[in-house]
């Protein structure tokens, strides 16, 4: 197996590459501007501008990967939600798939998002009926999924679309929920939990990476939730982190719970399909929080 991984220097990508180093596959990682911080033994790295069709095709014609794991996308919080870059990334992703096919590839796995879903009131299954995702990010991912499915069906390419729920873990962006709490408390600053009644399906980035590797090695086709299946309350997470750091006096909670009208109170994904393929979650939320606190405290 010869695997090409895009977005290898990103949050999830770094964990994927690190996990792949223990496999016997030929692994090629792609970065644009940010190179992998630590060079992984046995992993070949390539600088590539995925927005250039010519450069993309030239690299893939040199590598001739059999498998593609496409993680690259614009994801700077909070700007990515409605950035026009989402449209550009959807187009670049289509071109990447076409180049992959032209150069002999036959199994492609793509990173989707729970933002493709809408009207969250219960545990979301993969067959959930879409009702126009609220963000441009969700709409772009959803549209790309439909286009990829059509192309792969026409060309007989095996494809899978993994919808990621809420990743967390060491090296996440400083503006993400867990890191923002920990960083504020370490600075002796007040942290305000803006949506304390909301529930989110958080899943450790290491478990996400292992899920994607599992999907690369599997022959499952279609969309699948990459989620913990657990409803974690944001107010309780905030309290749990503060308690472990002995800084509960620095926590405040918003009273109107309407900090973002677009925020649903309950966003949780059913992961039974993923588990049926042999994947299982390694990190529970308590262990994940302790790991993050330890990392930030160094």
N, C-alpha and C positions, 0 to 999 in steps of 0.2 A: 504494500500500500504506500502510495506517495501522496502526502497530504499538503495542501496549501492553506495556510491560515492567514486571513487578513485581520487587521486590527490587533496584531500580535503584541503591540506595546500598550494597548488599552487596559482598562481595569480587569475585565474578564479575560482578555487575550493573554495577559501575562500568566494567569493561573492555568489556562489551557496549555500554553507552551511548556510550562514547568511540569505539568502532569504528563505531557506527551514524551518528555525526555526519558521516561522509564519504559516506553514502548519500543518495539523493534521496527517502527515505521521510518520511512524517509520523510522528514518534516521540513517544510519550507515556510518561513514566516515573513510576512510583508509589513513594512512600516513606511510611513510617508516622511514625516518630519521628526517624530520622536522615536529614536532607536531604543531597542530593548536595553534597559539599564544594565542587566547582567547577561553576559553572553552564555547561552545554554549549550552545554556540550552536545554535539550531534545534531543541532538545529541550524539549518542554513538560513541566513537572513538576507533579505533583498529590499532595497529602497525602491518604492514604486508610487507614482502618482496615479491612483485609480481613476482619476478624471480624464486621463489621457488614454484613449482607445488604442493608439499605436503602441505606447509603452506597455500597456497591459497585455496586449496580444504578443508582443515580442518576448516578454518574460514568460508567459505561459507556454509559448512555443519552445522555449528553452527547457522548461521544467517538465512539461507534459504531466501534470498532476492527475492522478486517478480520482482523488477525493478533494473536495473544497469545503472549508468551513469559513463562512463569511460573517465576520463579527464587526467589521469596520463600519462606522457611522458617526455622524456628528452628535455628541452627547454632553456638551457643557451645560450643567444646570445653572440657572433655570431657563437659559436661552434656547435650548434645543426644541422646546415644545412647539413653538410656532415659527421657527426659523425657515427661511426659503432654502436653506442648505439641505433640508429634508428631501426636497424635490430633486436637487442635484444628486444626492446620494442614491435615490431610487433609480435614476437614470444610469449612474455609474455601476450600480449593482446589476442591472439588466445586461449592460455591456460586458461585465465580468463573466456572467453566466454564459453568454454567447461565445466568448473567447474560450472559456473552460470547455464547452462542448466541442468547439472547432478543433481543439487540441487534444481530443480523446478522453476527456473526463466523463465519468459516469455516475458519481454519487455526490450530490451537493446538499449541504446543510446550511441553513440561514438563521440568523438571529432575528426573531421578531420581538414583539412586546405586548404586555398586557394592556397597553394603551390602545391597542386595536379593538378591544372590547368596549362596551358601553352599557349603561343602565345596570350598574352593579347593585344587586339587592340580595344575592345569594351566591353560593359556591358556583364559580363559572366553569362550565365544561367546554371542551373544544368545539362542540357543535352549537355553541351559543350564537343566537342570531344577531348579526351586527346591526346597529342602528346609528350609523355615522359617528365614528369616534370624534371626540370634541376637539382634539389637537391636530395640527398639521402633521406632527410626528406620527401619531397613531394612524391618520388617514394615509400617509405616505407608505408606512410599513404594510398596512392592510392592502393597499392597491398593488404594491410590489409583490406581495404574496400571491395575489390572483394572477398577475402577469407571469410570474415564475412557474406557477402550477400549469398554466396553459402551455408555455414553452417546453417545459420538461415532459409533459404528456405527449406533445407533438413529436418530440425528439427522443422519446423513450429514455429519459434520464431519471435516475432514482433521486428523489428530493424529499427533504424534510424541513419543516419550518418550526423552530423552537421559540415559543412565546415566553420571554423572561418576565417574571413578576418583579419583586423589589429586591435587588441585590444589595448586599452590605458586606463589609469585611475590611481587613487591613489594606491600605493604599487607595481606598475610595476617595472621591473628590471631597475636599474640605467642606463644601456646601451641602453634602448629603446629610440625611437626618442623624444617623448615629455619630458621625464625625463632628457635626455642628454642636451637638450636645456636649460631647466629651471635650472638645476644644474650648468651648465657653466655660465649662466648669474648671478646667485646668488653669484658665486665666482669672479665676475667681469672679467671673462675670455672671450676671443673671441670665438664665435661659428661659425663654417663653415658649412653651409648647402650644402652637397655634391651633391645633386641631385634636385636642385630647380625647375626643369621643370616637375618632376614626379608627378603623381596623385595616391593617395592611398585611399582605402575604410576603414577609421578608424571608429571603433565602440566602445562605452564605455563598459568597462568590466561588469558593472552592467546590461546593456542591453543584453549582451551575456549570463550572468547567468540566466536572466529571460527567454531568448529564450530556453535554455536547459531545464529549469523546465517546460516550455510550451510543449516541445517535449516529456518529460517524461510522462506528463499527457495526451498527445495526442496519437492517434493511427496511425499517419502518418508513412508510411514505405518508405524507400529510402533515397537518398541524398538530402540535403537542404542547401542553403547558409545562414550563419548567418552573415549578413552584414548590413551596413547602407544604401547601395545603392547610396551613395554620393561620388563624385570624389573630394577629398581634395588635393589641390596643396601643396607640401612640402615647397616650398618657401613662400607661403602665410601663412601657419601655423607658420613657423618660425617668419615671420614678425608680425603676430598677437600676438604671445606669447611675443615677445620683446616689442611690443607697450604697452601691458597691464602691463609690468614690467618697462616701461619707460627706456629701455636699448637698443634701436634700434642701437645705435652707436657701439655695440659689435657684430653685425651680419655681416657675410661675406657670399658670395655665390660663389661656385665653378664655374669656367668659361667654362670648357670643358664638364660638365654634363655627364662624362663617368667614374665616380668613381667606378662603378661596372658594367662590361659588361653584367653580367647576369640579371641586374635590368631592368625590363620592365618599360616604362614610364607611363603606364596606367593599374592599377589593381583595378578593381571595380566589385562588385558582384550584380546581380539582386536579390532583396529580396522579390519580389512579392509573391513567393510561401510561404515563412515564414509568411508574413502579411496575406495571405489568411486563415491561421490557427488561426488568432486572435491576433498574437503578434504585438506590435508596439514599436517603439523606444521612449525612455523617454528623453534621453540626446541629445541635439544638441552640435555641436563642440565648440561653444562659452562658453556654460555653463560648458562643460567638461574641457576646458582649465582653466577657472577661478578656478574650484575646485582643479585642480592639482597645480596651482600656490599657492593657499592658503595652501594646504597640505605641499608643499615643504618649504614654508616660516615659518612654525611653529618652 
